[in-house]
Amino acid sequence: MSHTCGVRQAQKQKTRQALMDAALGLLEEQSLSSLGLREVTRAAGVAPTAFYRHFHSTADLGVALVEQALSSLHPMIRSTVSPLDDSEQRIARAVDLIARHVEAYPAHVRFIARERHGGVRQVREVVRGQLDRFAREVRDELAKDPQSAGWSEDDLLMLAQLYVDQMLIAGSLFLETLDATEQERERVTKVATRQLRLISVGRRHWLD
């Protein structure tokens, strides 16, 4: 009996992931607000009724995609602001991690970039909640840095939000270079590096 339950559970998870993968593929060319349930089930190769065994609505599906796209980024975000390296090393590491993540998960990055300000309120709120969590985690890491001595919690959170926002901007920049020349990718890397460096310079002089 336990073996049968395990097989059923595995099949259920497989169908759920197939629906998410199908939706993500369709969302390469459209927004979540225009995505149809039948469109997703057709692409996943399952009956429309199967959809409701996994998600209440396309908005619910969108929330699951947000969690899948962003939940694994928390360790990476924290590592980019680790106080163990000097600012130039941090910036180089951050830009490299962003570029590699975009190359590995372009559909997820494109989905978040579009739906962060998209037409589905439930999804916008989940994206905002995840980004707020990123900002708090970055703030906590920044607070460990001797360079943060004398900073208020509010100012550290503001700085953390700037870093998170800039990482998203850099991700969008790299997204546009997936099929570009190496020269264009190098140009975007320099732009992303300079933008993060500008924040770093402002940080050093904030208490002046």
C-alpha positions in Angstrom: 0.0 0.0 0.0 2.8 2.4 0.9 4.5 1.7 -2.4 1.2 2.5 -4.3 0.8 5.7 -2.4 4.4 6.6 -3.2 3.9 6.0 -6.9 0.7 8.1 -6.9 2.4 10.9 -5.0 5.3 10.9 -7.5 2.9 11.0 -10.4 1.0 13.8 -8.9 4.2 15.8 -8.4 5.2 15.0 -12.0 1.9 16.4 -13.3 2.2 19.5 -11.2 5.7 20.2 -12.5 4.5 19.5 -16.0 1.8 22.2 -15.6 4.4 24.6 -14.2 6.9 24.0 -17.0 4.2 24.3 -19.6 3.0 27.6 -18.1 6.5 28.9 -17.9 7.1 28.1 -21.6 3.9 29.9 -22.6 4.8 32.9 -20.4 7.9 33.5 -22.5 5.6 35.3 -25.0 2.7 36.6 -22.9 1.7 37.8 -19.4 0.1 35.7 -16.7 -3.1 37.7 -16.9 -3.7 36.6 -20.5 -2.8 32.9 -19.8 -5.7 30.5 -20.2 -6.2 27.3 -18.1 -6.9 25.2 -21.2 -3.9 26.6 -22.9 -1.7 25.4 -20.0 -3.2 21.9 -19.8 -3.0 21.4 -23.6 0.7 22.3 -23.5 1.2 20.0 -20.5 -0.7 17.1 -22.2 -3.2 16.7 -19.4 -7.0 17.0 -19.1 -8.3 20.5 -18.1 -9.9 18.9 -15.0 -6.5 17.8 -13.8 -5.5 21.4 -13.4 -7.7 21.8 -10.3 -6.1 18.9 -8.5 -3.0 21.1 -8.3 -4.0 24.7 -8.5 -7.1 26.8 -7.7 -6.5 29.2 -10.6 -3.9 30.5 -12.9 -3.0 33.1 -10.2 -2.3 30.2 -7.8 -0.1 28.7 -10.5 1.7 32.0 -10.9 2.4 32.1 -7.1 3.9 28.6 -7.3 6.1 29.8 -10.2 7.3 32.8 -8.2 8.2 30.6 -5.2 10.0 28.2 -7.5 11.9 31.1 -9.3 12.9 33.0 -6.2 13.1 30.6 -3.2 16.5 29.1 -4.3 18.1 32.6 -4.6 18.2 33.4 -0.9 21.6 31.7 -0.3 23.1 33.4 -3.4 21.8 36.8 -2.4 23.4 36.5 1.0 26.7 35.3 -0.4 27.0 38.4 -2.7 27.0 40.8 0.3 29.2 38.6 2.6 31.5 40.9 4.6 34.5 38.6 4.0 35.6 40.3 0.8 36.3 43.9 -0.1 33.7 45.7 -2.1 35.4 45.1 -5.5 35.4 41.4 -4.9 31.8 41.5 -3.8 30.7 43.4 -6.9 32.6 41.1 -9.3 31.1 38.0 -7.6 27.6 39.5 -7.6 27.7 40.4 -11.3 29.1 36.9 -12.2 26.4 35.1 -10.1 23.7 37.2 -11.7 24.9 36.5 -15.2 25.2 32.8 -14.6 21.8 32.6 -13.0 20.2 34.4 -15.9 21.9 32.0 -18.3 20.7 29.0 -16.4 17.1 30.1 -15.7 16.1 32.7 -18.4 12.4 31.8 -18.3 12.2 32.3 -14.5 14.0 35.6 -14.7 11.8 36.9 -17.5 8.7 35.8 -15.6 9.7 37.7 -12.5 10.7 40.8 -14.4 7.3 40.9 -16.1 5.0 39.9 -13.3 6.7 42.1 -10.6 4.5 44.9 -12.0 2.0 42.7 -13.9 -1.7 42.6 -13.8 -2.2 39.7 -11.3 -2.4 41.3 -7.8 -1.8 38.0 -5.9 1.4 37.3 -7.8 2.6 40.9 -7.5 2.2 40.7 -3.7 4.1 37.4 -3.5 6.9 38.8 -5.6 7.0 41.9 -3.3 7.0 39.7 -0.2 10.0 37.7 -1.5 11.9 40.8 -2.5 11.2 42.3 1.0 12.6 39.1 2.5 15.7 39.4 0.3 16.2 43.0 1.5 15.9 42.0 5.1 18.4 39.2 4.6 20.8 41.5 2.8 20.4 44.1 5.6 21.3 41.5 8.2 24.4 40.5 6.3 25.4 44.2 5.8 25.0 44.8 9.5 27.9 42.3 10.2 30.3 44.4 8.1 32.5 46.9 10.1 31.7 49.4 7.4 28.1 49.5 8.7 29.1 50.9 12.1 27.0 53.9 13.0 24.2 53.0 10.4 20.6 53.0 11.6 18.5 49.9 10.8 16.3 52.0 8.5 19.3 53.2 6.5 20.7 49.7 6.3 17.4 48.4 5.0 17.3 51.2 2.4 20.8 50.2 1.2 19.8 46.6 1.1 16.8 47.5 -1.0 19.1 49.4 -3.4 21.3 46.3 -3.8 18.3 44.0 -4.4 16.7 46.4 -6.9 20.0 46.7 -8.7 20.4 42.9 -8.9 17.0 42.7 -10.6 18.0 45.4 -13.0 21.3 43.6 -13.8 19.3 40.4 -14.4 17.1 42.2 -16.9 20.2 43.6 -18.7 21.8 40.1 -18.9 18.5 38.7 -20.1 18.8 40.8 -23.2 22.3 39.5 -24.0 21.5 35.7 -24.1 21.8 35.7 -27.9 24.1 38.7 -28.2 27.8 38.9 -29.1 30.5 38.4 -26.5 31.3 42.1 -26.9 27.8 43.1 -25.9 27.9 40.8 -22.9 31.1 42.4 -21.8 29.5 45.8 -22.2 26.6 44.8 -20.0 28.9 43.3 -17.4 30.8 46.7 -17.2 27.5 48.6 -16.9 26.2 46.3 -14.1 29.6 46.5 -12.3 29.7 50.3 -12.5 26.1 50.6 -11.2 26.8 48.4 -8.2 30.1 50.3 -7.7 28.1 53.6 -7.6 26.0 52.2 -4.7 29.2 51.1 -2.9 30.8 54.5 -3.2 27.7 56.2 -1.9 27.7 53.7 1.0 31.2 54.6 2.0 30.4 58.3 2.2 26.8 58.1 3.6 27.8 59.1 7.2 30.2 61.9 6.1 
